[in-house]
Amino acid sequence: QASAGSENFLCLSSFFEASMAAAEDVEGNGSACKGKKGVIKVNNNLSATSVWAILGVILMLANGVRRVLPVALQPFSEGLSVSGWAAYLATGIFFAYAEGHRGFQKRFSPLVVRRALLLHGNQPPLRRGFAPAYAMAFFHANGRRKATSYALIMGIFSVVALVKRMPYPYRSILDGGVCIGLTWGIASLACIFINAVRTGRIPDVDPCLPEP
């Protein structure tokens, strides 16, 4: 039970992180990471810990899809009105673009891959053991990035509680969009990581490391 709760929390954290990244991008406020970027070769940076970091994040996102999918599919067995199906479709399109494309693909997934590829053998055991959390910048990140993560912690539980109380079909409509966003996130994360390994080039994003 505790393990499932932890996986759910990190999965939701990654999803809301992508949401906030998309919001920042739309508002023009910029990223929480303002450091140096630049293309870097993967070379010997790929390690078993890097793979564990990416795989761990993917598994947590997949677990989130598994948990919300049954509710998201309820309209196909219980039915919806015409306006309900229109809302279902519109929500799916919105989440695909705002969360999937702008949040995950453009912001969150490149950051996770960049940080994961920093996890070579010289990193402390804590970072290697908690590689997925490290890759998602829950610790050993700059001040603004950590502040963003802590803000997520305070907001997630209230949002989850609110969604669970929503009646049918509103919860199903929302969960359908969440499924699409998370699935897009899984695909983008896997593709960006595989492309980095294949081409030998790390994503050109700032890893949000703390100031030296």
N, C-alpha and C positions, 0 to 999 in steps of 0.2 A: 504493500500500500504506500509506504513512504517513498519507495523507488518510483512508483508510477506517478506520485504527486510531484516528485522532483523533475521527472521527464516532462510532465505536463507544463510545469512552471517554466522550464527552459524553452520548451517549444513555443509557448505563448509569448515568452519574452522576445524570442527571435522574431515572431510575427509582428508584435507591437513595435519592435525596433525598426522593422522594415516599414511599418506604417509611419512612424515618426520621421524616418529618412525621406519617405515620399513627401510628407508634409513640408519638411524643410526645403526640399527641392522645389516644390510648387511655390512656396512663399519667397524663395530666393534668399533664405537666410544662410545658406551654405551648410557644409558638413560640420560635425563636431570635431573633425580632424583637420587641422590646418597646417600640418607639418610638410616636410619635403616628400615629393613623390618621385616619379621617374621610373623607367623600365629597369628591372633587375633580372639577371639570369637566375634560373632555378639552380643549375649546377648540382652541387651536392646537398642542397637544402632539403630535398625530398627525403623524408624518413618515415619509418613506421608510425611515429608520433603524429606527423602531418596527416597521414592517411587516417589514423584514429580520430583526429580532430574533425576532419571532413565527414567521415563515416558516422561519428557520433552525432553531429548536427543533423545530418540527413535522417538518421534513425529517429531522432526526436521530432523532426518535422513530420516524418511518416507516421509516427505514433499519434501525432495531433490529427492527421487526416483520418486515421483509423477510428479515432474516438468521435469525430464529428460527422463522419460520412453517413452513418445510419440515420441520423436526424435530418441531414441534408437530402437524403433520398426519400424521405417520407412523402413529399408531394407526388411522387410517381406511383405510390400505392393508395394514398388517401385523396389525391386530387386537389386542384386549386381552381379558383375562378380565373376568368380571362385576365383580370387586373392582377391577380396573384401571380400568374405565370409571367406576365409582363414585368412585375417587380422582381421575380426570381431571375429572369434573364438579364434585366438591367443591373441587378446586384452582382451577378456573375461577371458581366463585362467590366463593371467598375472595379471590382477586386482584381480581375486579371490585369487591368492596366495600372491602377494606382498601387496595389500591393505587389502583384507579381512582377510587372515590368519595371516600374519606377522604383519601388521599394526594394524588392529582392534582387532582381537582375542588375540594376544600375548602381545600387548602393550597398546593400547588406552582403550579398554573395561575394562580390570582389573583395570586400574587407575581410570576410571570414577566410577566404582562400589566401589572401596576402599574409594574415597573421598565422594561419596554419603552417605556411611554408617557412615561418621563422622558427618552428619547433624542431630544431635539429638536436643532436646529442649533447650539445653544450648547455642546453636550457636546464634550469633547476627541476628537480623531480616533481614539485607541485604543479608547474606549468605543463609538464608532460603527462602527469596523471589526470589532470583536469583539462586536457587539451581542448575538448569542445567548448567549454566555458571560456577558456583563454581565447580561442579563435573568435568567439562572439564578443570579446572585449568586456567581459564581466570583471576582470581584474587585470592588473599590470597594463593599464591604459592611462591616457592623459586625463587631467582633471575634468575637463568638460565631458569627455566620453564617459567617465565613471559617474558623473552627475546624471547623465542621461540614463544610464543603467539603473541607478538607484531610484530615479523618478519612475521608471517602468515598474519597479518592485512595488511602489506605493499605489500605482494605478491598476495593476493587472487584476488583483483579487476582487476589487470592487466591480470591474467590468465583467469578469467571469461570473460573479454572483448575479449581476443584472441580466446577462444573457440567459443564464439557466432558468430564470423566472419568466422569461418571455413565453407567451402561449404560441401554439400552432396557429397560423403558419409562419409567424414572424421569425421564430428561432430557426426554422428550417431554411427560410430565405437567407438569413444571415449566415448560417452554417454552410450553405451552398457556396456562397462567396468566399468564405474562409477556406473551404476545401480547394477551390480553384487557386487562391493566392498561395497556399502552402504547397500545392503540387507544382506550381510554377517555380516557387522557391527551391524545391528539391531539384527540379530539372536544371535550373540556372546554376545552382551550386555545383552539381555534378559536371555540367558542361564546362564551366569556367575552370574548375580544378583539372579536369582531363586536358583541356586546351593548354593550361599552364605547364603541365607535365610534358605534353606532346611537343610544344614549341620551345620549352625551356625559358619562358618569359612570365614573370610574376605580374599580376594585374597592377596597373598604374594607379594605385590609390595609396593614400597615407595609412600606415598601420595603426595610427593613434597610440603610439608608445608614449610612456611618460617622459617628461623632460629629463635629460641627464643631470 
